[in-house]
């Protein structure tokens, strides 16, 4: 209990009794509403036990007598007691035998008074049978504290046939009903202040019947009531201080039903009118109704109602003769009987699938979990079936997780239902028919001749609303249809599961063409060909020639036999059994989804996209170009035997060398201190001094290119290579040289002889004037070579089919050969990082190799329709390019990530078309990037060198 609330032990006992009664009433209400399986487990957490224990602890003395004053409980205020006390009676009629007064006999006075005056009766007829509830069926409802009623009759005329009905419903705390009568047809007074405390009343409850004082109730007017019994019934209330009076409002709904709704007033007790919180018979004018008139105390309904309310009391009231204890015992017996008949599992209509993964199947009446029983396996279940002779009569109740044994009567009932017989033996299916209709001659009218209602001809608007409601629920996903589970054949073949049937899928053959108007025996004139059209048919191919020429006959008898009938039947039969019909599954794929998601070209700038400058001066096709390491100069070699040096920014030709043979390849030394040029033509490789360096550099170059005496060569190299002094140094080979390449340090120079086979690759060392052969046996004809930019001893050789990487220091194959899968390799270039390689071929394909990833191509690009002549990487920008004999050059974005988990990004950027196709159809023969700027040089067979800038 709250220690801050000042109350007596009787108040506390009343509150606890009210809580117990409220709990029991809620249970009964949930049972009536059909929600017991969902709510009762929540209300059964030992609440009743806690309240009972508290009642036992908080005891009231047995000889306790509530305080009274002037025959009323002490909590009744002085002003209210004055309202309830009888006023001084007045004479309405005087009887005297001598005739000096109004009447001579009492009987005459009573008969004269009968039917006159005004009676204070409130009558209604609401009931449960009339589609109302017990709570709402009250004729008069009192709501608010300190309600007082005096000399009023409350009735409910529903009768016993209409089930429960209430004449007076009191929810007023500290209320008094004095000299009031409850009608004989109703169910009495419904006091819900204590019974429904949790729902309707939050005030302090009183000692007996929640502080609602039921004064002696009369059954018939004019019968005296015992004044002492009134005082005893009044003495069971508890004092309440400073409660607001109530205002009585009369509400009449109809002639048969009148409700009095009482709301709490705003005026305080001591400051307002004392009559504002009460109803009194003196408020109505009546000549023959006296405050002191006798009334007979109502028995039966009134007593039963009082006992029912006192059942929540603790039994301390000694004014009753034991009815409290009997009521309490009856209530406890009803609770125990209800628990016995309650189901074991109280989850209600909840699907048992919700408890599939739980260790329990629900909750019992006390709210405890019902643990699942351990299930037996098939063997134990079979043995239990064989041991138990009554097992065939047991069924499993999955709701309560137990086996239920059917009785003999239930077994007989099931057998009869399975046989189609009547369940009960007393039922006679062949009883004689009793005709309840009179079929005599006077039956001249039909059984039903009512006209068809209009609703049968009009679409139902309620059905339309339901359909719209379901459609909206389906669209929102609130209603979901059950989908059949996809059953997977565990031991079957994956290919066999795709077949819809076990036999072969039947594909119907194409049907024959139906005959048209032209095949009629008497076709229209426009279908009959003329002689010219027939002659034109003879000149057509047999496949295009019409198979039937229309003719006209006068009758069906004159139609001859069709000459091609046997041939067409034979061809049709051959098509049916010789031509296979295969069902091919067509896969609908969005073409856009197959395209790779690449970044925009605008985000990948700068890259060369337009021609900025042209270098003209050669008379033959420009076969090779090479820019120097500074980017200021570019050297070119042509088929006319000339070698030219150009200034990049201005296009000015600085120097020209003329040779007798066409130039195959030129290569500028990568060192900025040694501006020398290697030129390959015929069988010779000439090292030229470009004279572009300073005086000190020129002096070092002259010393480097001066041969004091012919170098001594090894016996293995002597028949292949010889060194000679010319304008620079001339190195003669035994075969024509097609390609030269410098080492990044600038001292070594590799030369490739395509027809040299195993001796087709040699390496020259310029500082010591020596030549070396590869110590490794080479398979295939060499095409080009490259020195690794980062690893000192790595040397890459491309043959016509494969690419091999050698380690010159260890004299062994560094990694496995790169399998290109190309028909013939034409060129290759290595990334400045040294881990990626691109290879061009003469079939227009370009392969990107990630040597750390695999020996197979990472990407194969098919861009050019003709042979690729050369490929190139930029030294600092993520760009690479390829040129082809189709007079185009392709520029790509190729970004290599430092993270080994990221694959290189390849994006096509631009197609450069600027060179004209020569008579030899050789197109663009070489391409090189500027060493510092995102520029591209291209050399074409049209004798022009072009510079493309961004």
SULHU-V997953 format. One record per helix or strand of 3 or more residues. SS is the DSSP state (H for helix, E for strand). FROM is the first residue (numbers start at 1). LEN is the number of residues. If there is no record, write none. Layout:
# SULHU-V997953
ss=SS from=FROM len=LEN
ss=SS from=FROM len=LEN
This chain:
# SULHU-V997953
ss=H from=9 len=25
ss=H from=36 len=8
ss=H from=47 len=11
ss=H from=78 len=7
ss=H from=106 len=8
ss=E from=121 len=4
ss=E from=140 len=4
ss=E from=148 len=3
ss=E from=153 len=4
ss=H from=160 len=3
ss=E from=168 len=4
ss=E from=175 len=4
ss=E from=189 len=3
ss=H from=197 len=4
ss=H from=209 len=3
ss=E from=212 len=3
ss=E from=218 len=4
ss=H from=227 len=8
ss=E from=246 len=7
ss=E from=258 len=7
ss=H from=274 len=4
ss=H from=281 len=3
ss=E from=295 len=3
ss=H from=301 len=10
ss=H from=323 len=19
ss=H from=352 len=4
ss=E from=360 len=4
ss=E from=369 len=3
ss=H from=378 len=10
ss=H from=391 len=3
ss=E from=394 len=4
ss=E from=402 len=4
ss=H from=408 len=12
ss=H from=454 len=3
ss=H from=461 len=16
ss=H from=494 len=4
ss=H from=517 len=3
ss=H from=525 len=3
ss=H from=531 len=9
ss=H from=556 len=3
ss=H from=565 len=14
ss=H from=591 len=4
ss=H from=601 len=4
ss=E from=610 len=7
ss=E from=622 len=6
ss=E from=633 len=6
ss=E from=642 len=6
ss=E from=653 len=6
ss=E from=665 len=4
ss=E from=676 len=6
ss=E from=684 len=6
ss=H from=695 len=10
ss=H from=715 len=4
ss=E from=721 len=5
ss=E from=729 len=5
ss=E from=739 len=4
ss=E from=748 len=5
ss=H from=754 len=6
ss=E from=761 len=5
ss=E from=770 len=4
ss=E from=782 len=6
ss=E from=794 len=6
ss=E from=802 len=6
ss=E from=825 len=6
ss=E from=836 len=6
ss=E from=845 len=6
ss=E from=859 len=4
ss=E from=868 len=6
ss=E from=879 len=6
ss=E from=888 len=8
ss=E from=905 len=9
ss=E from=924 len=6
ss=E from=936 len=5
ss=E from=944 len=6
